[in-house]
Amino acid sequence: MLQLQTIRENKKEIILALGKRNIDAQTLLDNVLQLDEKRRTTQTQLDNVLAESNSLSKEIGALYKTGKAQEANVLKEKTVHLKEESKQLGEDLNAAAEELQNLLYQIPNAPHTSVRKGSSEEDNEEVFKEGDIPTLDTTALPHWELAKKYDIIDFELGVKIAGAGFPVYKGKGARLQRALIAYFLDKNTEAGYTEIQVPHLVNELSGYGTGQLPDKEGQMYHVTADDLYLIPTAEVPITNIFRDVIVNESDFPITYTGYTPCFRREAGSYGAHVRGLNRLHQFDKVEIVRVEHPTKSYEALDGMVEHVKNILRELKLPYRILRLCGGDLGFTAALTFDFEVFSTAQDRWLEISSVSNFETYQANRLKLRYKDENGKNQLAHTLNGSSLALPRVLAGILENYQTPEGIKIPDVLVPYCGFEMID
């Protein structure tokens, strides 16, 4: 959530920045500032009424002590009216504050200066590409056909149990899935991230804290009986560890990694581009999360990008990195780099990771602060990245490593799998 002080002091700059998202924020920010002025004016009026009421109470007490009961009773009548006025002002203040908060929730993060304006993924900027695209046999198959051929993923059984978008991994497919999770976690902990296991459901406050609510409410599974939400990513519970927390400046950087299943109601449209593992309602992901000092967060973002690069190099998958344009940027992000692996069998790029800096946007919602060298509370910066999302990595491995004899396992995963080939 954007800070009110930042909006007041940098209104023109924020309007220009949000223009990269194709949002005309002039009216929206004007309404925010008007509501803020109303809230502050009401607060001042309430403070004055309460101060007058307190002053009269002291005066009434003094009059009673000196035997001036009649004068005291006159003032007492006035305090009754002041109490009614303060009650109304309090209600007006709460209403203005709630309306202001709801309005602020509707404003996405202001994009970083390096983000270009754009309308869709077509306008994203490729900033890096690496890896050789393999030449496959003419009989090469997409991963959903390979899964059926080698009986390692059963999509139809998933439909029977839960519905479309809930695959069942079997035999070597399940072992490869488990191997990827362990490998990703090991790579992250070796890089200094502390492994953590978190709940797979969160409350409403957690959803608002990281910005999934109200923006993505329709995309989240809601357990209405308990008012809990199934997590769309481990980012939500991990980052919410720091909700209403004040950390010490010396604590930075704070780094966590965690594996969780992820749940998303909106699995996309129908067609070949969402077949198989390309888009699911339930999938596994290993996440990295950082809480950083504001002066170090973009250096940390670069480090996260390099970290994901190294994993993909070890897997020997061809990949590219995109800097997302304003129109494709997530609601809470200031800057995002998407990693895509090339699926040779499908002849297309598949997104496998997003690495983002949210600057103070999430921290302001979370009230995540640190004490600076002067003992003053400041908002921290939060970052997160997929390291990595499994379905499309698995799809890329199955398709790019297929041979006429079977599917070769990447060398780095063989010790985790215990086998070298799916055949």
C-alpha positions as CSV (number, residue, x, y, z in Angstrom):
1,M,0.0,0.0,0.0
2,L,1.4,3.4,-0.9
3,Q,2.1,5.7,2.0
4,L,-0.1,8.7,2.4
5,Q,2.9,11.0,3.0
6,T,4.5,9.7,-0.2
7,I,1.3,10.5,-2.1
8,R,1.1,14.0,-0.6
9,E,4.7,14.8,-1.4
10,N,5.1,13.0,-4.8
11,K,1.6,13.0,-6.3
12,K,2.7,14.0,-9.8
13,E,5.5,11.4,-9.9
14,I,3.2,8.6,-8.7
15,I,0.6,9.6,-11.4
16,L,3.3,9.3,-14.0
17,A,4.5,6.0,-12.6
18,L,1.0,4.5,-12.5
19,G,0.6,5.6,-16.0
20,K,3.0,2.8,-17.0
21,R,0.3,0.4,-15.8
22,N,-2.2,2.3,-18.1
23,I,-3.9,3.7,-15.0
24,D,-5.1,7.3,-14.9
25,A,-4.6,7.9,-11.2
26,Q,-5.3,11.6,-11.1
27,T,-8.9,11.3,-9.8
28,L,-8.0,8.4,-7.5
29,L,-5.2,10.2,-5.8
30,D,-7.3,13.4,-5.6
31,N,-10.0,11.4,-3.8
32,V,-7.3,9.9,-1.4
33,L,-6.0,13.3,-0.5
34,Q,-9.5,14.7,0.0
35,L,-10.4,11.9,2.3
36,D,-7.2,12.2,4.2
37,E,-7.8,15.9,4.7
38,K,-11.4,15.1,5.9
39,R,-10.0,12.5,8.3
40,R,-7.4,14.8,9.7
41,T,-9.9,17.7,10.0
42,T,-12.3,15.4,11.8
43,Q,-9.5,14.2,14.1
44,T,-8.6,17.8,15.0
45,Q,-12.2,18.6,15.8
46,L,-12.5,15.5,17.9
47,D,-9.3,16.3,19.8
48,N,-10.6,19.8,20.5
49,V,-14.0,18.6,21.7
50,L,-12.4,16.0,24.0
51,A,-9.9,18.6,25.3
52,E,-12.8,21.0,26.1
53,S,-14.8,18.2,27.7
54,N,-11.8,17.3,30.0
55,S,-11.3,20.9,30.8
56,L,-14.9,21.4,31.8
57,S,-14.8,18.2,33.9
58,K,-12.0,19.7,36.0
59,E,-13.8,23.0,36.3
60,I,-17.0,21.2,37.4
61,G,-15.1,19.4,40.1
62,A,-13.6,22.6,41.4
63,L,-17.0,24.3,41.4
64,Y,-18.5,21.5,43.5
65,K,-15.7,21.7,46.0
66,T,-16.3,25.5,46.5
67,G,-20.1,25.0,46.9
68,K,-21.1,26.4,43.5
69,A,-23.3,23.5,42.6
70,Q,-25.7,25.6,40.4
71,E,-22.8,26.8,38.2
72,A,-21.4,23.3,38.1
73,N,-24.7,21.8,36.9
74,V,-24.9,24.4,34.0
75,L,-21.5,23.2,32.8
76,K,-22.5,19.6,33.3
77,E,-25.3,20.1,30.7
78,K,-22.7,21.4,28.3
79,T,-20.6,18.3,28.8
80,V,-23.6,16.1,27.8
81,H,-23.7,17.9,24.4
82,L,-19.9,17.6,24.0
83,K,-20.1,13.9,24.6
84,E,-22.8,13.5,21.9
85,E,-20.7,15.6,19.6
86,S,-17.5,13.6,20.3
87,K,-19.5,10.4,19.7
88,Q,-20.6,11.6,16.3
89,L,-17.1,12.9,15.4
90,G,-15.7,9.5,16.4
91,E,-18.1,7.7,14.1
92,D,-17.3,10.1,11.3
93,L,-13.6,9.6,11.9
94,N,-13.9,5.8,11.8
95,A,-16.0,6.0,8.6
96,A,-13.5,8.3,6.9
97,A,-10.5,6.2,8.0
98,E,-12.2,3.0,6.7
99,E,-13.1,4.6,3.4
100,L,-9.6,5.9,3.0
101,Q,-8.1,2.5,3.8
102,N,-10.3,0.8,1.2
103,L,-9.4,3.4,-1.4
104,L,-5.7,2.9,-0.7
105,Y,-6.1,-0.8,-1.1
106,Q,-7.3,-0.2,-4.7
107,I,-4.1,1.6,-5.7
108,P,-1.3,-0.7,-7.0
109,N,2.3,-0.2,-6.4
110,A,4.1,2.5,-8.4
111,P,6.5,0.8,-10.9
112,H,10.2,1.3,-10.6
113,T,11.8,3.8,-13.0
114,S,13.3,0.9,-15.1
115,V,9.8,-0.5,-15.9
116,R,8.6,0.4,-19.4
117,K,5.0,1.2,-20.2
118,G,3.0,-1.6,-21.8
119,S,-0.4,-3.2,-22.1
120,S,0.4,-6.9,-21.9
121,E,3.0,-9.6,-21.9
122,E,3.7,-8.8,-25.5
123,D,5.4,-5.6,-24.3
124,N,7.7,-7.3,-21.8
125,E,11.4,-6.7,-22.3
126,E,13.8,-9.6,-22.7
127,V,17.0,-8.8,-20.8
128,F,18.8,-12.1,-20.8
129,K,18.9,-15.5,-22.5
130,E,21.0,-18.5,-22.0
131,G,21.2,-22.2,-22.8
132,D,21.1,-24.3,-26.0
133,I,17.7,-25.4,-27.3
134,P,18.0,-29.1,-28.0
135,T,17.2,-30.6,-31.3
136,L,14.6,-33.3,-30.7
137,D,13.7,-36.4,-32.6
138,T,10.8,-36.0,-35.0
139,T,8.7,-38.3,-32.8
140,A,9.1,-35.9,-29.8
141,L,6.0,-35.4,-27.7
142,P,4.6,-32.7,-25.4
143,H,4.9,-33.5,-21.7
144,W,1.2,-34.5,-21.3
145,E,1.7,-37.2,-23.9
146,L,5.0,-38.3,-22.3
147,A,3.3,-38.5,-18.9
148,K,0.8,-40.9,-20.3
149,K,3.3,-42.9,-22.3
150,Y,5.5,-43.5,-19.2
151,D,2.7,-43.6,-16.7
152,I,4.2,-40.9,-14.5
153,I,1.4,-38.3,-14.2
154,D,-2.3,-39.1,-14.4
155,F,-4.4,-36.1,-15.3
156,E,-7.6,-38.1,-15.8
157,L,-7.3,-39.6,-12.3
158,G,-6.9,-36.1,-10.9
159,V,-10.2,-35.1,-12.6
160,K,-11.9,-38.1,-11.0
161,I,-10.6,-37.2,-7.5
162,A,-10.9,-33.4,-7.6
163,G,-11.4,-31.9,-11.0
164,A,-9.3,-30.5,-13.8
165,G,-6.0,-28.9,-12.7
166,F,-5.3,-31.5,-10.0
167,P,-2.8,-34.0,-11.4
168,V,-1.7,-37.2,-9.7
169,Y,2.0,-37.9,-9.9
170,K,3.0,-41.6,-10.0
171,G,6.1,-43.7,-9.6
172,K,9.1,-42.1,-11.1
173,G,7.0,-38.9,-11.7
174,A,6.4,-38.6,-8.0
175,R,10.0,-39.3,-7.2
176,L,11.2,-36.7,-9.7
177,Q,8.8,-34.2,-8.2
178,R,10.1,-34.9,-4.7
179,A,13.7,-34.7,-6.0
180,L,13.1,-31.2,-7.4
181,I,11.7,-30.0,-4.1
182,A,14.6,-31.3,-2.2
183,Y,17.1,-29.9,-4.7
184,F,15.6,-26.5,-4.8
185,L,15.5,-26.3,-0.9
186,D,19.1,-27.5,-0.7
187,K,20.2,-24.8,-3.3
188,N,18.4,-22.1,-1.3
189,T,19.7,-23.1,2.1
190,E,23.3,-23.3,0.6
191,A,22.8,-19.7,-0.5
192,G,22.0,-18.6,3.1
193,Y,18.2,-18.9,3.2
194,T,16.7,-20.4,6.3
195,E,14.3,-23.2,5.6
196,I,10.8,-22.8,7.2
197,Q,7.6,-24.8,7.1
198,V,4.4,-22.7,7.2
199,P,0.6,-23.2,7.3
200,H,-1.1,-23.8,4.0
201,L,-4.1,-21.7,5.0
202,V,-4.0,-18.1,6.1
203,N,-6.5,-15.7,7.7
204,E,-7.9,-12.6,6.1
205,L,-5.4,-10.2,7.7
206,S,-2.6,-12.2,6.1
207,G,-4.2,-11.9,2.7
208,Y,-4.5,-8.2,3.1
209,G,-0.9,-8.0,4.4
210,T,0.8,-9.2,1.3
211,G,-1.8,-7.8,-1.1
212,Q,-3.7,-10.9,-2.3
213,L,-6.8,-9.3,-0.8
214,P,-8.8,-7.6,-2.0
215,D,-7.1,-7.7,-5.4
216,K,-7.1,-11.5,-6.0
217,E,-10.0,-12.6,-3.8
218,G,-11.7,-14.4,-6.7
219,Q,-8.5,-16.4,-7.5
220,M,-8.2,-17.8,-3.9
221,Y,-9.9,-20.8,-2.4
222,H,-11.9,-19.6,0.5
223,V,-12.9,-21.9,3.4
224,T,-15.9,-19.9,4.4
225,A,-16.8,-21.9,7.5
226,D,-13.5,-20.8,9.2
227,D,-12.9,-17.7,7.1
228,L,-9.5,-19.0,6.0
229,Y,-7.8,-19.0,2.5
230,L,-5.7,-21.7,0.9
231,I,-2.4,-20.0,0.0
232,P,-1.6,-19.1,-3.6
233,T,2.1,-19.1,-2.8
234,A,4.4,-19.5,0.3
235,E,5.1,-15.8,0.0
236,V,1.9,-15.1,1.9
237,P,2.5,-17.0,5.2
238,I,6.2,-16.4,5.2
239,T,6.0,-12.6,4.7
240,N,3.2,-12.4,7.3
241,I,5.6,-13.7,9.9
242,F,6.7,-10.1,10.1
243,R,3.2,-8.5,10.3
244,D,3.2,-5.9,13.1
245,V,6.9,-6.5,13.8
246,I,9.7,-4.0,14.4
247,V,13.1,-5.5,13.5
248,N,16.5,-4.1,14.3
249,E,18.6,-2.6,11.5
250,S,21.3,-5.1,12.4
251,D,18.9,-8.0,11.5
252,F,19.1,-7.4,7.8
253,P,19.1,-9.3,5.5
254,I,16.3,-11.6,6.7
255,T,16.0,-14.6,4.3
256,Y,13.7,-17.5,4.3
257,T,12.8,-20.4,1.9
258,G,9.9,-22.8,2.1
259,Y,8.2,-25.5,0.1
260,T,4.3,-25.5,-0.1
261,P,1.6,-26.6,-2.3
262,C,-0.1,-23.7,-3.9
263,F,-3.8,-23.3,-4.8
264,R,-5.3,-21.0,-7.4
265,R,-9.0,-21.0,-8.5
266,E,-8.3,-19.2,-11.8
267,A,-6.4,-21.7,-13.8
268,G,-6.9,-19.9,-17.1
269,S,-8.7,-20.6,-20.4
270,Y,-8.9,-23.8,-22.3
271,G,-6.6,-24.8,-25.1
272,A,-3.2,-26.3,-25.8
273,H,-1.3,-23.5,-24.0
274,V,-2.9,-24.6,-20.6
275,R,-2.8,-28.3,-21.2
276,G,-1.1,-30.7,-18.9
277,L,1.2,-29.0,-16.3
278,N,1.1,-25.6,-18.1
279,R,-1.5,-24.3,-15.7
280,L,-3.0,-25.9,-12.6
281,H,-5.3,-25.3,-9.7
282,Q,-2.9,-27.0,-7.3
283,F,0.9,-27.1,-7.8
284,D,4.1,-27.3,-5.8
285,K,6.5,-24.4,-5.4
286,V,9.6,-23.6,-3.5
287,E,9.8,-19.9,-2.5
288,I,12.5,-17.5,-1.4
289,V,11.5,-14.4,0.7
290,R,13.7,-11.5,1.8
291,V,13.2,-8.6,4.2
292,E,15.8,-5.9,3.4
293,H,17.0,-2.5,4.3
294,P,15.6,0.0,1.7
295,T,19.1,0.9,0.5
296,K,20.0,-2.8,-0.2
297,S,16.8,-4.2,-1.7
298,Y,17.7,-3.8,-5.4
299,E,21.2,-5.3,-4.8
300,A,19.3,-8.2,-3.1
301,L,17.0,-8.4,-6.1
302,D,19.9,-8.8,-8.5
303,G,21.3,-11.5,-6.2
304,M,18.0,-13.4,-6.3
305,V,18.0,-13.2,-10.1
306,E,21.6,-14.6,-10.2
307,H,20.6,-17.4,-7.7
308,V,17.7,-18.6,-10.0
309,K,20.0,-18.4,-13.0
310,N,22.5,-20.7,-11.3
311,I,19.8,-23.3,-10.6
312,L,18.7,-23.3,-14.2
313,R,22.3,-23.6,-15.4
314,E,22.7,-26.7,-13.3
315,L,19.5,-28.1,-14.7
316,K,20.8,-27.3,-18.2
317,L,17.5,-25.9,-19.3
318,P,17.4,-23.1,-21.9
319,Y,15.8,-20.0,-20.4
320,R,15.3,-16.3,-20.7
321,I,14.6,-13.4,-18.3
322,L,12.0,-10.7,-19.0
323,R,11.6,-7.4,-17.2
324,L,7.8,-7.0,-17.0
325,C,6.2,-4.0,-18.4
326,G,3.7,-1.9,-16.4
327,G,0.7,-3.6,-17.9
328,D,1.9,-7.1,-16.9
329,L,3.3,-6.2,-13.6
330,G,1.7,-7.7,-10.5
331,F,-0.5,-5.4,-8.3
332,T,2.0,-5.2,-5.4
333,A,5.3,-5.3,-7.3
334,A,7.6,-2.3,-8.1
335,L,9.8,-4.4,-10.4
336,T,9.5,-8.0,-11.5
337,F,11.8,-10.3,-13.5
338,D,10.1,-13.4,-15.0
339,F,12.1,-16.5,-15.9
340,E,10.8,-18.6,-18.8
341,V,12.1,-22.0,-19.8
342,F,11.9,-23.1,-23.5
343,S,9.7,-26.1,-24.1
344,T,11.1,-27.6,-27.3
345,A,8.2,-30.0,-27.8
346,Q,5.6,-27.2,-27.5
347,D,7.9,-24.7,-29.3
348,R,7.1,-22.0,-26.7
349,W,8.4,-20.3,-23.6
350,L,6.9,-21.3,-20.2
351,E,7.0,-19.0,-17.2
352,I,8.7,-20.8,-14.3
353,S,9.6,-18.0,-11.8
354,S,8.9,-14.4,-10.9
355,V,11.4,-12.5,-8.8
356,S,10.0,-9.2,-7.4
357,N,10.8,-6.2,-5.2
358,F,7.8,-4.8,-3.5
359,E,9.8,-1.9,-1.9
360,T,7.6,-0.6,1.1
361,Y,4.2,-1.6,-0.5
362,Q,3.7,-4.8,1.5
363,A,5.6,-3.5,4.5
364,N,3.2,-0.6,4.8
365,R,0.2,-3.0,4.8
366,L,2.0,-5.3,7.2
367,K,3.3,-2.5,9.5
368,L,6.7,-4.2,9.1
369,R,9.3,-1.7,10.3
370,Y,12.8,-1.4,11.5
371,K,14.6,1.0,13.9
372,D,17.1,3.1,12.1
373,E,20.4,4.4,13.7
374,N,18.5,7.3,15.2
375,G,15.9,4.9,16.8
376,K,13.2,6.0,14.4
377,N,10.8,3.5,12.9
378,Q,11.1,3.1,9.1
379,L,9.4,0.7,6.7
380,A,11.4,-2.2,5.4
381,H,11.5,-3.6,1.9
382,T,10.1,-7.0,1.0
383,L,11.1,-9.3,-1.9
384,N,10.2,-12.7,-3.0
385,G,10.8,-15.2,-5.8
386,S,9.9,-18.6,-7.1
387,S,12.9,-20.9,-6.7
388,L,11.3,-22.6,-8.3
389,A,7.7,-23.4,-9.4
390,L,7.7,-27.1,-10.2
391,P,5.0,-27.9,-12.9
392,R,6.6,-26.0,-15.8
393,V,10.2,-26.9,-14.7
394,L,9.0,-30.6,-14.7
395,A,7.4,-30.0,-18.1
396,G,10.6,-28.5,-19.4
397,I,12.7,-31.4,-18.2
398,L,10.3,-34.0,-19.6
399,E,10.2,-32.4,-23.0
400,N,13.8,-31.2,-23.4
401,Y,15.4,-34.3,-22.0
402,Q,13.3,-36.8,-24.0
403,T,15.1,-39.3,-26.2
404,P,13.9,-42.3,-28.3
405,E,14.9,-44.5,-25.4
406,G,13.2,-42.5,-22.6
407,I,13.5,-39.3,-20.6
408,K,17.0,-38.6,-19.3
409,I,17.3,-37.2,-15.8
410,P,19.4,-34.0,-15.4
411,D,22.8,-35.0,-13.9
412,V,22.3,-32.7,-10.9
413,L,19.0,-34.5,-10.0
414,V,20.3,-38.1,-10.3
415,P,21.5,-38.3,-6.6
416,Y,18.1,-37.0,-5.5
417,C,16.1,-39.3,-7.8
418,G,18.1,-42.5,-7.5
419,F,17.7,-43.2,-11.2
420,E,19.0,-41.8,-14.5
421,M,16.2,-42.5,-16.9
422,I,12.4,-42.7,-17.1
423,D,11.7,-45.5,-19.5
